[in-house]
Amino acid sequence: MQDHAIHISNLKKSYKNLEVLKGLDLTVKRGEVLALLGPNGAGKTTTVRILSTLLQPDSGDVVVNGYNVVENPDGVRASIGLTGQYAAVDEYLTAMENLEMMGRLYHLSKAESIKRGNELLVQFDLVEAANRVVKTYSGGMRRRLDLALSLIATPPIVFLDEPTTGLDPRSRMAMWSVIEQLVASDTTILLTTQYLEEADKLADRIAVLDGGRIIAQGTASELKDRVGKERLELTIKEGSSFEKAIEVIDGEAMQHDAQKRVISVATGGTVSEIKRVLDRMESASIEIETLSLHKPTLDDVFLQLTGHQAEQKNDDTTA
Amino acid sequence: MTQPHNTMTTHSSLYWLCSDLWVFIKRSLSHIFKNPDQILGLTVQPIMFMVLFRYVFGGAIQTGSVSYIDFLLAGILVQCIAFGSMTTSLSVAVDLQRGIIERFKTLPAAGWGVLMGHVTADLVRNVIQCVIMVLVGLLVGFRPTATPVEWLAILGVILLFTFAMSWVAAILGLLAKSIEAVQWMGFFLVFPLTFASAAFAPTETMAKYLRIFAENQPITHVIETIRSLMIGTPMGNHWWITVIWCVAITIVAIPTAAILFRKYSGR
């Protein structure tokens, strides 16, 4: 267990009657970047809150950097940096003052805090704004400062809880490039996200969380292999029976959307395989409007594993 | 196990506790001076209150042998302090809403120090406000008889009362579900307590039950203590009842706030 940065076994957590985590098992190796991927309400934030000592687990073992979160929360706290969903920065202070304050609270000396703070301002492209009050910052700048604050004490483990949720595309790109620098260092990162693209781009390994359990894990390509090499996507013409089309195809890892009249199936991508599908449709006299082949996205993976869309919003606000 | 190389263990835990508290106090104090709205409220509000009561209501209220402005000053001072102490509830609620308190709780520091910081800021803010009020009072006819020692005693009462009230405010801030809620919670606590008191009119003129309440609630004792020290009205039991109230409130409020702070687990 010592060579693991994070080790979670059989973690359970309920809020009143709502069971959020139902026996979660997860291990993150040192230096690894793990994306915890799941829809709203899957339990991502609850997991991060337990890992960062904000919440007590109901049962199960949670060890961070060799410290048990229940028995030695201070050991955990000295080992981690946390960037939450909300940019938790002090509005009335400047970036530098925020950094110094956090450095002091991580028990760095004042000189160390300022030195490290200056490095982070450069790294996160905040030098020009360093002495402006945070109140005047844009959303993207706040997020970058927020991340910088969690790195002030160079913790070996960093939790990024939905670091780009709610950012515009440009700020998201900027945030990604900042996180990529962090990924390149030997910091262990646990990233939660509901964006498949984000997990794909940043993480070494992805764990898919749904309904309080890890339902799959592996590298992005391992997960993609589960849904076939190439996916064939068919749009069924109005007038032809959509239900019948589903019946006729009956392929592997099929997904369908009746509203958009789209069916997609896994194929090896060979012409003969595609032809076979099309022949079957033709003999059932189902007309096809469009046809496309694409590499599976993590969206396909998610849909395949959970039976619902990754972006699906559950109205569970506690997790 | 990778040791976080930052954690310096060369200092005692008491050293770090003091260091943490100081960081939080410095933070809250800097909020006073970096927030223009607060500075405005800090200076303009007491002046408005003073002038309003002195010139608008003052003529209609009988205070016997004492001039109304001399009678009023202690009352209005205590009301301002009571409202001022509620700033902590707002500061705590804002910190909670922004997720700053959560962040502090994940640090290897004494996170509850954030409450201590806000309470300390209230102490400083209230003293500044009191000084402004007394100075404005002097301009509109307030003539205190207090000796320097009595002024020091007044300062002591102000600090003691603020400290107690601010910890109560910290509890309200931790309990409030929203920033709007915290504003009316403080208002509903302080408004009746300060108006149903000896702040603006002698209690003798009040209806029976109101009078019983007004004469026995803590704020009246605080007011009468300060009034006696300022202009020499009879002290009686007021000073020690004031001290007992303030100490009792503080003794109950601090652990309550600490427990709520520990238990708080997110929106």
Interface residues (C-beta under 8 A of the other chain):
Chain A: Q2 R30 R49 S52 T53 L54 L55 N65 G66 D74 R77 A78 S79 I80 L82 G84 Q85 Y86 A87 A88 V89 D90 E91 Y92 L93 E97 M101 M102 R104 L105 Y106 H107 L108 S109 E112 V133 L149 A153 T154 P155 P156 T318
Chain B: M1 T2 P4 H5 N6 T7 M8 H11 W16 S19 D20 V23 K26 R27 S30 H31 K34 N35 R98 G99 I100 E102 R103 F104 K105 T106 L107 P108 A109 S265 G266
